[in-house]
Every structure is written in structure tokens, then in C-alpha cells.
Amino acid sequence: MQNLGLVLCITNTQPPGTTGTEVRRSCERAYFPMLDLLDEFTALKVSMHWSGLLVEWMELHAPERLEQLYKLVHAGRIEILGGLHGGAVLPSLPERDAVGQVQVCLRWWRQHGDVRVRGAWLPYYGWDPVAPRIFGRLGVQFSVLEVSQLGSGANGDGYWLAEREGSILALFGADPVLSRMAPSASPQKVIEHLAARARAGNRVVTMVMRGEDFGAALESSSTRSFSGERAWVRRFFLALVEASPWLKLAHFGTVLDRLRPSGRIYPPASVQMSVAASALGGGPGAAWQTLLADVRRGTDPSLQRVAPFLRIPGWESTLASSPEVLRLHRRMLRTSREVARLRSLLRDDVGHRGDGEGLTEALEDATAALYRGQNGSAYVHGADVGAQLGDIRHHAWSNLVRAEYAVHTALGDADRLMVEQSDHDGDGRNEVIVRTPSLCAFVSPAQGGTLTELDSWTLPGNLLNVRTRVGEPHHDAVLRGDDLPQLIEESPEVTTLIIDDEDETDEVTVDETDRVMHFSGIDLASRLHYDRHVRGGFVDHFFGPETTLQNLRTGRYAEAGDFVGADYQLLAVHDDSASEVAVSLARDGNVVEGTALRLVRLVKRYVFPKDVPLVEVRYEIVNRYHEPVRTRFAVGIDINLDSSCGPDTFLETGNGRRIRLDEAGELDELTELSLVDMQRGFRFTLSPRQPARVWHFPIETISRSPRGVAPVFQGVALYFWWPMELWGQEKRRVEISASLEA
């Protein structure tokens, strides 16, 4: 058998917001035992990527483990892959931040460990055709993608050259079968697959393993993966040593130096297979997965002819299918511009300001917070830890808000009242952005005159961090009632896995197209509901008598008006920078009553005082028809900070009654309702001036999570409503305020 080169790449990462205790547990179960085994197996060479969060934690809490890592690197045993220090998805970043994050990573390894980094790991395999230019200018020579991302004609043998404007980047293709095998298949099966690749004439193959799969992901893995004679990693390393006469472990850099490239490629923008389906959204994502499965089964000859031209969707598709990712991404771009503005002022004007040291420190703090807010987990769906989880989104929101506030503080305008009109979300229509010393609010006339974002500088975070309930690719399987094992990340295909146990080895054939976790006692299909509109703050509804709490909660209700999500006219922006900013909007729309159509004018005025964390919203509803209109006017407000739903977070009425966030119900004659978080120490209070009835229920999606596909809490929906009977030309006024104590 001819020799085969194997590049074994192990990635060690932790999601944003992970506590120190959780990081330590993962290190002790997975990452540190791997270092110890590599110390023991001196003949092995591996490549490793360590996320910025991990190495910074190790520097503070486990410096001896960093020294152990450095020694293995300098001994030529471990090759370090750098990349984006904050763990961002490359296509999501402005180029200046992509360059900045890579520079931070390269500098960190050079200054702390005297390590020269030649390669870059791309989180979620997020590929952008400009990558060769970005990495090339920084001296980075290679990266890794999934084989399917390389394009038609390319395979996982050796490496390929990608080029942009004269800059070259070598791309290795990770073998998807090998990635799936670890640690599910027996080590001998892995060796057999490698032997088959050698017989096929391959020169070098790449195997990527996630470090957390060996101890951090499963409670029982810490012993099965590392300890004892039957530990998976130990048996795998022994198998590699036994196969060493023909299987040669090498680093990416060594292959790059000694082997000619397999060819030149120009791969289009793409992302990891599991993320790509979710980026397309529910129906299209499921259809795309089914198409790929049909192609791999080879049952339709016509599909085989077009298969080489199929492309993996790019990360940008997420912006079209996910309102919450779009809003977060637009805020990230805004914060990035603010940090860049401070950097420019520091570079150009520091000599005139006389506070260069203070501005430099502020810029460092703002940049670090920005990079943390750009972590890729908050900008993708389809992974176990992604934007479908409120705490992951909150980590990004809080850091972006913190970064922007640091800029304003450094420039001396944090205590000012400011307003601007610009197309913040890229929909072709201007939003009104109001910044007070306490809050920052985004008013969207084109989206029903709603608040799309309400940030607190002091928390910090977005109080409207709610996810809209939309279709997801795995929902078809949920509706079919499939009762299969845990949903996995790899591309859909029929695969035989070898499930290793302490006492026996079983072969299990599974169809990976529809793998869904079914929780005993939970009917996921009955809890699967979709929203009729994008959720936000101060959404204006008109309900007929047939609308109830139950059909509102399930999304199976009818809007009596045409105001939700519709265009509002921006009447005026009153800017009294000494006291308040007021934004006035209006819409002339229709309200259905039975079979009759009534013309109704709604005027809406937001007031943002300078000195208190308060938003007042004043409504005037006018019947423009000569006949009376009988309806129910409702203001919907969807609240969430970080998806906390424990006993320390609850709703509280003005008379002190506490309500769990996972409860649904109706409240009568209410004048005050607060979201209270005792752990974080804040109270967000909604106060209607006219006593209102309130419907409340938890917003829940059926999404991927670390536990599999499961109900995920996304916030609480509140509907304040008033019955109305307006005669011809009669008007009615309603006011509601939102205040924050933090």
C-alpha cells in the first residue's frame, strides 16, 4: 500500500458567555487530557486551533497548561492555527474588523508563546472569496474548508490554491466521513477508511475533530475518551502508531512546503453544511437538504448530471431568513463604524485633544467588546449553540452596546440627547435613531412604526432581544412525528456508524436527513407555532371579537386592521436636545368590522426624555368614517434580555402579584406590569395611563439546542388592549410608558 499523509486537526472552542466554571470543566474533561496524551504519544503530530476565549482563560487560570502547549509547539509536535480571535464568521465582518481580529490573534501567539502562526481556522467554515486578500496581506498561508465547499472538480486530496487580486491562500478539504467518525466509530474503522483513501491514490487527507466531543459534550465521555485501555482517543492514537509504516502524520505547513497543489479553485461564498440549510430558512432549507440526500443516494440519473453545479448557500442567506440575525448584524456594523470613528480620531486628532492615553485605552476596550460581540455563534442557525438561543444573542448585544457606549464616553457625548435619521437596516427606508444618556431606541416607520431595538447602556443589552417564530429545516420532521436520535451537524446522507460501548460494538444505520431529538412526554408538534409578523416593541393591532388569547398565542388569529408591519408616515421629529426628543408617526388604514370596512387614522408619538430611562408612547385613534366602528385596539410589546426563565425572573403587577414567564394568562384593569430580573437587578415597567386588559404568554420556538431539538424560550409577549366604540369622526387617546430601573 502506498503511503498516505494525514493532517489531524483538532479545534478547541467555547461559545460566548461561557462561565469560568464551564470553561474549566471542558478543559479538564477534554482539552487538558488531550495535551497529556500528546505528551505521551511522542511520535504523533497534530494541528490545533484554540479560540481566543480559551487561551485568554488559560492565561489567567491555567498558565501551566499554556506552557505545556507551548513546549509541544516548539518541539514540532503541535502546529497552531490562528484565525479570527473573536470567533467570528468571516463573511459577516467588515474587512477592517476581519483584518483586526486576525492581527490580534497573530500578535497574541507571537507575544505570549513566541509562536509563528501560518494558518487560519474559519469558524463554521465561513468562506468569503475575499479571504485570500485578507489573509495574504497578513502572512497567513492556508486554511481549511469542508470538501463540498471547494467546488466541482476539487476533492479532499492534498490542498488547492484560491486567489484574489494576486493574493494566494492554500485550502485543505476536510474529509466529512472522517469528521463524523470521531468519536462515534471505532478507531479501527477510521483506519480502514484511511486505507481506502490510500488505495484510491490520495496523497494527503485532512481529518478535523472537535475537542469538545472528547469529554465536554457528553457526561460519560470523560472516561470513555481518555481514561483506561478502552478510551477512544488512546485507542485511536495507538491505531495511528500501528499504521505508521504507511500512514504519515503531518502538519498543514509541512504539506504546504513539500507537496505541489492539486490545482487552482475559486470557491463561491459558502458556510458549513449544517448552517447552510438553516440559512435558507424552514421550507427552502428542508428542500435543499432533501435534494442533497437524493443526489448522494444516486437514484435519479438526472440529478447526477446537475450535482457538480450545486452550490452551498453563503452565510448571507441568514440575513434574509432570520430577522433577529439581521437586526443584530446591522447593529454590529453600526458599532464597528463607531469604533472605527474613534480610531480615526485618535490617529488624526490626538495631538490636539491632549488625552491620547485615555483615548487609546477607550479604543482598546471598545475594540475588545466589539470583537466579542462579533462571535459567530450569534450570527448563525443550525449549530447546537447559535442565534436561536437568547443568551447567545444577548452576549453579542451586550458587548456591542458596551463598545458603542465606550466610544461615546471617550468622545464626551454619552450624556447628550441625540437623534438621527438613516437607513439603519438596509430596507430602503430611513429609521429614526434616538440616543439618550440611558437608552438607545430605533423607530422604524416602514415596519409598522414599531421599536425594533431598545438598548440600555447600563445593563447593557437589548430589551427587545426576541426571536420571531419562523420555520426551520427540522420542523418537517417534527410535524411527521419522527422519533430518532439527536439531530447532528453533518450533511444529510445515509451513513453506517459504529457506536462504541464499553462492552460491545454495534452497527447502526441512520438517515441523517431527519435526525431529531424526541423528548419523552413532550409533543413538539403541538408546540410548533409561527408568527404572522416580525416581533418588536409597540406593535399596533386591531382585533375583532373572534380573537382570543389562545389563537393569538398560536398565530391562528385574524388582524382586523392593516397596521401591523405596514408603512407609517413620519410626520415630525422634534429635537429639543435640552429636554426630550419626540417622533410623530401616522397611518390611514382600514379596520374590518363584520363585513364592513372602516377608515381609521392612527397617530403615534414617541417621547424620549433626556434625564430618565423612559419611553412614552401616545396614541390617537380616529374614526374617519361616518359610521361607528367597534373594535379592540391592542399594543403588542415583546420583551426579552437573555432568555432567563427561572424563579428570579418574573412578571409583577402593580399590586405585587408575581407571574412566571412560562405562564399564559389574562389580566384585567391593569395600570402597571413589570419584567423583574432579581439576579441582574433590573425592573422594566410598562404603565398604561388608561387601565388595560393584558394578554401574556411565553414566546417559544422549536429549535436546536445543546440538548437537541427542543422548546427554546425566546421572551414574553404582552398585549395591552382596550375595547373601543368610535362614532363618526370620534377620536380616542391611549398612552403607555416603558421605564427601566437598573
N, C-alpha and C positions, 0 to 999 in steps of 0.2 A: 504494500500500500504506500502511495506517495505521501510525503509529509504534508501536514495541514497546519497553518498558523491559526491560533485562536487569540483574539483580543477579548479578555474578560473584563467588562466594565461594570463597576458597582456604584450605584448612585445612592447617596445618603442625604435625605432631605426631611424637613419637618414643616408642616403647614404653619401659616402665620397665626399669631395669637397663642401658640402652644405655650403652656406654663412651664416654668423651670422644672417642676416635678415630673411633668410628662416627658420633657426632653431627656431628663436623667434616666427615666425608666426605659425609654427607647435606646439610649446609649448603652445601658447596662445589659439589655436583652439582646441587642443586635449589633450595634456599631463597634463597641469595645471588644466583645468576643471575636468579631471578625478580625480585628487587628491582632489579637492574641494568636489566632490560628495562623495568620500570615507570618507572624514571628516564628511559629513552629515549623511551617512548611517553607523552608528556605529556598526551595527550587522554583517556587511559583512567582509569577509576575502578574499584577493586576493593574488596571487603571481605575481611578476613583474620582467621583465628584462629591464634594461636601458643600452643602448650602451655606450661605453667609450666616444664617441664624445659628446653625450648628457650630461652626468654628468659633463664632463670637462667644457662644455659651461655653464652649470648651476652654477658651482662653481664660475665662473668669472662674470656672468651676472645676475644670479637669485639665489643668495645664500639663500634667504629666502624660496624659493621653495624646495631647498635641505633640509633645516631644517624641513620644513613641511613633507617631505618624511621620514626623519629620525625619527620624532616623531611617525608617523604611523607605522614604522617598530618596534620601541621599545615598542609600545603599543600592539604589536602582531596582528596588522591589515593587514600589508603587509609583505610578505616574498620576499626577494631579490634572484633572480637567477643571478649568475655571468656568467663566461664563458671566451671566448676569447676577451680580452679587445679591440683589433683592429677590431673585427667583421669578423674574417677570417673563411673560410670553413675548418673545421678540417682536412679532408684528403689532402688538398693542402699544408699543412705545414710540414717542417721538425719537428721532435719530439721536438728538443730543443726549437724551437720557440713556439710550442703549449704549452709546459710547461711554457715558459717565459710569454706568453700572459695571461695564467690563473693566474700565480703568480702576475702579475701586477694588474689584476682585484681584486683578493682576498685582496691584500695589500691596494688597493685604498679604498675599502669599510671599511676595518678594521681601517685604519688611519683617514679617513675623517668622517666616521659616526659611528665608533665603532660597525660595523655590521659584524656578523659572517655569511658567505655565505656557504651554504651546497650543493647548486645545480648549474648546469651549463646549460645555453641555447646554443644550437648549431645552428648558422646561416645557413639558407637554409636546416635545418635538416641534415647537412653533417655528416654522420656517418662513422667511421672507426673502425674496430674490435679492434684496439689497444687502443681505448678510455678508457676502464676500467683501463688499466695500467697507462695511463697518468693522469687521474683524481684521481685514487686511491692513487697515491703517494703524492697528494696534499690535500687529505682530502675531496675531493668533492664526494658526495654520490649518487646523482641522476641527471638525465637529461630527456629530452622529445624528442620523435620522432613521426612521423606520424604512425598511427596504421599499415598501409600497410608495413612499414619498419621492423616491429618486426618479420616477418616471419610467415610461416604456423603454425597454431595451436595457435598463440598468438592473443589476442584481446585487446580491449581498456578498459578492466575491471581491475582496480587496477594497479599494476605495476609488472614488470618482472625483473629478475636478469640476467645481462650479465657479463661474466667473461673473464679475460685474465691474464694468468700466476699467478693465485691466487688472483688477484685484482677484486673486485666486484663493479658494477655500477648498480643502480636501474634505470629502464627505464619505463617511463609512456608513454602511447599511446594516442596522441591527436585525438579526435573524428572528422573526416573530415566533417561530416554533420553539427556539431555544429559550426565549424570554418567558414563554408560557410554561415551560417545563420546570423552571426553578421557582419554588421548591416542591412542586406537586409530583413530578415524575421521578422515578428512581434515578440515581446518578448513572447507573449502567445504561438506561435508555438514552440519557443525554449523550453519552459516549458513542452509542450506536448511531445516533443521528449525526454526530460529527464524523464518524467513519463513513457514513453515506455521502456526506459532503466531500470528503477526501476522495472517495471513489469516483465522484462526479467531476473531479478535476479542479475543484476550487483550490485557491492558493491560501486565502485568509478569510475567516469568518468572524463576525462580531457578535458576542453574547452580552446582553445588558440585563443586569439583575438589580432589583430594588433592595437596598439594605434592610429596609423596614419589614420586608417579607420574611426575614430570618430572625424573628423574635419579637418585633414590635407589633406586627399586625395581629397575631393570634396569641391568646393567653398561653397556650400549651407549647408554642414554638420555641420558647427559650431553651427548653431541654431537648426538644426533638432536633433543633437545627444545629446546636453546638456541643452539647454535653453527651458524653458516653460514646460507645463504639458505634451506635446506630444513628448518631447525629447526622443530619442530612449534609451539612456543609463539610464536616470532616470526611464523610464517605465520598463526597464529590471531589474534594481535594485529593484524596487517596487515589480515586479513579483517574484524575488528571495526571498524577505522578506515574501511575502504572502505564498510562498511554503515552508517556513522554517519548518513547522511541519514534513515534510518528506524529504526535500532537505537540506542537511547539507553542508555548505561551509567549506572547509578545505585547509590547506597548504600542499604542497608536503611533507615537512618534517614531519608533523603530521601523514599523511597517512603512511609514511615510518616507523614511530615509533610504530604505533598502529596496523597495518594490516600486515598479512603474505603475502609474494609474491605469485603471481599467478603461478609462475613456473620459469624455467631456460631457457634462449634462447641464441643463438649465431648468431645474425643477421649479414649477409654479408655487405660489403661496399655498401652504398646507399646514395641517396640525395633526396631532396624534389621532389614530383611528377612533378611539373611544370618544374623544372630544369632538371629532368632526361630525358624527351623527347628531349629537346634541346641538351643535352649532346650527344645524339646518332647522331645528325645531321638531315638533311632535310628528306630524304626518310625513313630511318630507324626509326627516331623519330615519323613521322606521322604514320607509320605502327604499331609501338608499342602502340601509343595512340588508334588506331582503334582496336587493339587486346584487350586492356583493356576494351574498351567500349563494345565490343562483349561479353566478359566474364561477365560483370556486367549485360548485358541485359538477359543473360541466355538462349538465343535462340538455342545455339549449345551444346548439351549434351557432346560431346567430349571435348569441351573447358572446361567445368566444371570439368572434371576429371584431367586436367593438371593445372587448375588455382592455386592450392596450391603450385605449384612448380615454378610459375612465380616470377621473381625477379626484383626489381627496379635497373636500372643501377647505378653504382657508379659514383662519381664526375670525376674520372679519364678518363671516356669516352670523356669528353670535350676536353682533350688534343689531341685525335685522330681526332676530328671533327672540331676543331677551331684553325687555325694556329696562330691567334693573341693571344689567351689564352696560347697556348703552348710557344710562344716566351716570353710572359710576365712572365709566370711561371718559365721558365728556368732562366730568368734574376733575378727573386726573389730568386731562390735557390742560384745563384751566390752571390748576395748581402748578403744573410744570411750567407754564408760561410765567406765572408769578415768581417762581423760584429763579427762572432764567432772567427775569427783570432785575431781581436783586443782585444776581451775579454780574449782570451788565453794569449796573450802577456802581457796584463795588469796584469793578475793573476800571471804569471810566472816571468816577467821581470821588473815589475815596480820599484823594488828596485834598479835596475841597471840604469834605464833611468833617474831617478830623476825628473820626471814630472808626478807623479801619479795623482795629482789633475786634470791636463789638460787632460790626457788620460781618466780619469773617466768621465769628462764632455763630451768629444767627444763620448765616448761609449754610454752615456745616450742619446745624440742627435741622434746618428746613429741608436740606437735600437728603439727609438720612431718613427723615419722616416720609418724604416723597417716595424714596426708593422702597421703603417698607409698604407704602400704600399702593405700589405697583406690582406687588407679588401676584403671580399668575393665577393662584387659586381663586381669587375673587373675580377673575375675568373669563372663566371657562365653566361650562357644564359638562357632565359626562364622566367626571372623575369622582371618586368616593368623597373627596374634600374639594368642594368647588363653590361657585357663586350661588348654588341652590341653598346654601347654608347661611343663615342670617349672621352668625357670629363671624364667619369668614368675610362677608361683605362689610360688617361693622369694623373689623380690623383695618380694612382698606379706607373706609370712610373716615374713621377717627384719625388715621395718620395723615390723610390728605388735608383734613380740616386743620390739624395741628401744624402742618407745614405752611399752609396759607396764612394762618394766624401769626406764625413766627415771622413771616415776611412783613406783614402789616405792622407788627410790633417794632421790628427793626427799622422800618421806614417812618415810624412815628404817626401812623394814621389809624391805628387799631381802635382808638376811641372816637373816631369820626363816624358820621352818618353819611353813607354814600349810596348812589343809585346809578345804574347804567342800563342801557337797552342794547342788546346784541343777540345774535342768533347762537345761543349757547349750545343747543342740542342738535344743530345742523338740520333743522326741518324746513329751512327757508323762511321762517318767521321769527321775529325778534321776541325774546323773553325779557322780562324786567327783573333785574337782579338788585336786591336791596341788602345792604350790609349795615348793621348796627353794631355798637360795641358788644352786644350779647349774642346776636343771631345773624344768620345769612339765609335769605329766602329767595327762591326762584319762582316767579309767577309766569305761567305760560298761557297767554291769550288763545293760542292755537289748540290747546288741549283742554278746552272747557273752562278756561280761566282758573285752573287749579294751581295749587302749590305742588311743584314736582320735587322740591327739596327744601328742607328746613333744618339748618345746621346750628348746633350750639357750639360756640367756641370753647366753653368751659368744660363740657362733658369729656372730650369732644366727640361729636358724631352727628349723624343724620337721623332725626326723629321720624322720618318717613321712609326708613330703610325696609320697605315692604316688598315682597315679591308678588307679582301678578300671577294668577293661576292660569298657566297655558299648557298646551300639550307637550309631552316629552316622548322620545322614541320608545321607551319601555312601556308606555301606557297601553299600547295594543295588547301586549302580553298580560298586563294586569286585568284588562277587560275580558280577556279569554279565560282568566282564572288559572293560568299556568302555575303549577306548584313545583318549582325547580330550585336548584341550589342558588347560591349567591350570584348576583349579577357581577360580571367580571369586566375588565377593561379592554381586553384584546378584541381584535376584529372578528366579526361573526363568521364562523365556519364550523363544520362538523369535525371534532377532534377526539382522539382517544387519549385520555390522560391516565397516568399510572399513579394512583393515590397510595402513598406510602404510609404504613402504620407500624407501630412497634412490633407487632406480631405477624402481620400478613401484608401482602401486596395485592391490590385489586386493580383490574382494568375497568374503567368506566367511560362509556361513550356518551358524549353530551352534545347537544346542538346549541352552540354559543350565541345564536341569533337572539334567543328569547330568555336568557337565564335571568330569573327574577327571584328575589327572596320573598317567600310567602311566610308571613308571621302567623303563628298559631293563634286563633281567636280574634284575628283582625281581618275583616273583609275589606281589602284595599279598594276593590272596585266600587263599593258603595260610598267610599270617601273621596272619590275622584271627581272633582268639580272644576269648571273653568269659568273665568271671569269674562264679562261682556265688555269691559273697558280696562284701561291701564289704571292701576290703583295710585292714589295720591292723597293730597290734602285739600279739603273744601271742594268736593265734587258735588255738583248741583243736580239733584234728581227731582222728578215729579212722579209720584206713584199713584196708581189707581187703587180701587178698593180690593182688587184681587191680589195685590202684593202682600206677602206675609214674610215674617222672619225666616221661615223655612225655605220658601222658594227664592228669597233674596240670598240666603246663605249658599244654596246650591247653584246659583246663577241661572235659575229657570224662572225668571220673572220678566215682566214687560215694562219698559220705560214708557210712562205716559207722555213724557216730554222729549224734545230732541236737543237737549242741552249738554248731555254728558259727552265729553270729547269733541264738542263742536267748536267752531271758531267764535271767539268773543271779540268784540271791538274794543280796542284800547282807547278809552275816552281821554284820559289825562294821567300824567304823573306829576304830582305836586311834591316838590322837594324843598322843604323847609329844614335845611341842614342843622338848624339850631334846636329843633324840637322833634320833627317827625317827617316821614315820607308816606304819601298816600298814593295808591294806584287804583284808578277807577276803570271798570270794565262794564260792558253791557252786551246783551244779546236779545234780539227779537226772534222768538221761536214759537213753536206750536205745542199745545198741550191737548191730548186726546181725552175727551170725557164721553164715554159710551161710543157712539158713532159720530159725535160732533168733534170738530177741530176748533180750538180756541187760540187766538193770538195773544201771547203773553210776552211782556218785556221784563227782563231781569237785569237789574243794575247791581253791581257788586263792587264794594270799595274796601280795599285792604288798607289798614293803617298800621304803620310800624313806628312806635315811639322810640326816641333815642335812648332814654335813660332807664328803661325797664325791658326785660326779656319777654316781650308781649307782642302778639299779633291780634288786631281786632278786625273782624270781617262784618261789614254792614250790608245787608241785603234790602232791596226794594223790589217787590214783585207787583207788577201792574197788569190788570186785565185790560188789554187793548181792544177787546171785542164788546159788542153791545149786550150780549147775553152773559149770564153769570157762568163762572167756572168753579167747579167743586173738585178739589184735588188734595193731595198731600205733598207738601214741599219738604224735601229732606236734604241735609248736608252730610255727605259721607266723608269721614276722616279715618285714614288707615295709619296706625301708629306702630312703630317698631324701632328699637335701637339695635339690640344684638340677639334677638330671639330668645332671651331669657324667659322661662315659663315656670319657674319654681315658686316655692312658697314666699320668697322675698320680693316677688314681682307680682303686682295685682292691680285691679281697678278698685277705686274707692269713691263712693258717693259723698256728697256734701254732709250727710248725716253719719258718716263713718262706717257704712256698710262696705265690707270687702268682698270682691268678686274675683274668682280665679280667672286667669286669662284664657284657659281652655274651656270655659263655660260659655254657653249661648243663652240669651235671655232678653227680656224687655223690661225697661224701667219707665215709670210714669212720673210726670211733673218734675222733671229733673232740672236743676239750675247749676249743678256742678258735678263734674266727673273727672277723676284724676287717674293717670297711669303713675303708679308709685314703684320705684325700684329702691328698696331699702339698702341693698348691698352697694349700689353705686351712689346712693344718696341724692336722688333727684325725684321731683314730682312735676309731671306735665299735666296741667289742668285745663280742661275745656269748660267754659262757662257761658251757656246761652242766657241772654238777658230775659227772653220770654221763656217760661217753663216749657220744656220739650219732652216728648217721648223719645226713648232711645232704644234702638236695637243694637245688640252687640254679639259678636261671635268671633272665634279664632279663625285666622286665615291659615290654611293648611294645604300643602302640596304633597303629592306622592312622588318622591324624588330619591335619587341616590344619596346615600349617606354612608359613614363608616360601618353601619350595621346592615348595609344592603339597601334595597328599595323599601322605603318606609314612609310613614307620615312625618312630615317636617313642618314644625311651627314657623310661620313667617310673620306673625304680628297679630294685631287685633283690629277688627273692622267695627267702626262706630257710625251709626246713622242717627242723627238728631232730626226729628221730623215733627211737623205741625200740620194739622188739618186746616184747610183753607176754603173759604167760600167767598169769592170775589165777584161783586156785581160789575156791570159795565163801567169801565174806566176806574174802578176802585183799585187802591193800592194797599199793600201790607208790608210792614217793615219787620225784619228779623235781624238780630245781632248775636254774634257768638265770638268769644275771645279765646285765645290759647296763650297760656303763660307758663313759664318754666322757673322752677326753683331748683338750683343745683349747687 
